[in-house]
Amino acid sequence: MQSSLFGEILDWMLMPLLLLWPVSIGVTYLIAKSIANEPFDRSLEDRVTVLAQQVKEYNGQLSAQLPYTARDFLRADDVDNVYFQVSGPQRELVVGDSDLPLPDDEEKPVPWSVHVRDDQMRNTEVRVAYTYVNLQPQKTGATRYALVQVAETLDKRSQLANQIIKGVILPEFIILPIALTLLWFALARGLSPLTTLQDHIRSRRSDDLSPIDSRGVPEEISPLVRSLNDMLDRLSQSIQLQKRFIADAAHQMKTPLAGMRMQSELALRQVSRDEIQRSLEQLSKSSESATRLVNQLLALARAENQSPHTAPLKEIDLRELARSVVQDWVQSAFARRIDLGFEETDDPVLIRGDETMLRELTINLIDNALRYTQENGRVTVRIRADEERNLAILEVEDNGPGIAPAERAHVFERFYRILGSQVEGSGLGLAIVREIAQQHGADVDIFSNPRSNDVRLPGCLFRISIPALPPALDDGESA
């Protein structure tokens, strides 16, 4: 399923927002609860201080006479339930609620220091403020303290915390949809250059391969536009090459077709049997030339369109392939009075490639060598292995006129012919060789024949270096 860039960016922006929103609510609740506790704790501390000031001791008896104003101060709360307690040195109840729990202080009390704690009373959570009041020491000199506590339930605190949360959260329910809407429009506005670029490309003619105008394109999209322009440039060059190839092929086909037409018309006008025979021979020769040109054009087109997906490569013994091709050309070499030889190694030379294409490569190398070698000359096909560089080497050498170093860079071009050459040919053989070699990751090199001693006929050596496969181990080696 095709993904949407707009949807993916929106998801990545919304996910953190929606995940952080409940976290922010929880943090807000804790902060609100802390804010709500602070004023209520201060009020609770004031109450326990007022109550502690009413604790008196007369003749060893504790009392806490609360005037009405003090009682009203303690009970001045319409929501929370307020409890208080005054207990003596032995924690005996002096006044107040007897079931108010005592603190768990183990250290020596600090008089008039107010402490606050959370506790439970009557199965209800309460907040308790307490302090100690120092009493007159006994005859033994021991310090005595009275405990004063004031507690209240948490209802009013919860109400205040809820009000704070509502004041913070409720606006977020309004702000969040607005933020999402603004985010949607901002994202759509940010991606609008892509839509504009898409419309611009769609509106172009099918034959318009000019570069896309990158002005006004955001910086993030510029690499994409540059890549598209590079692709269009390569495509334009490829189409130009195809057009030139077709034009050159059509031009090359004119010569044999014109010759065939002329010879056929001439044969029709001839009366002499010998003249008709000569015209038919020329017609056959032109037909053979046209057939070879067409076959080479098809071979070159097939090589250019070759890929591992259309023809999977397989393991090939280069010796067997070359030997088979040489055998097919023995009769042709014999008819031309040329000695066609074959040299090979004792061990297999394994490569991975397309057998049909490699056979076509070898055929064109041998054909090229035979065409440029004079009678009584020599053409040698050699297969060897370069173990140091892990290469399989195919060499075809002749003792013909050779190729000047300045011409070697051009002989692989389509329809290129060396000036002054009287040899018939289409100029496609070496172009086919180079194309097939490139498909197999091989290198093609041209040298003068090192075995030629004739200055007039320095000869030529074509060397194809193909990546080799490691030799297979026999049973004895594997053991």
Secondary structure, DSSP 8 states (H G I E B T S, - for coil): ----HHHHHHHHHHHHHHHHHHHHHHHHHHHHHHHHHHHHHHHHHHHHHHHHTTEEEETTEEEE---HHHHHHHT--SSS-EEEEEE-TT--EEEE-TTS------S---BT--EEEEEEETTEEEEEEEEEEE----TT----EEEEEEEEESHHHHHHHHHHHHHHHHHHHHHHHHHHHHHHHHHHHHTHHHHHHHHHHHTS-TT--S----TT--TTTHHHHHHHHHHHHHHHHHHHHHHHHHHHHHHHHHHHHHHHHHHHHHHHH--SHHHHHHHHHHHHHHHHHHHHHHHHHHHHHHHHT--TTTS--EEEEHHHHHHHHHHHHHHHHHHTT-EEEEE--SS--EEEE-HHHHHHHHHHHHHHHHHHS-TT-EEEEEEEEETTTTEEEEEEEE-SS---TTTTTTTTSTT---TT------S-HHHHHHHHHHHTT-EEEEE--TT---SS---EEEEEEEEB------HHHH-
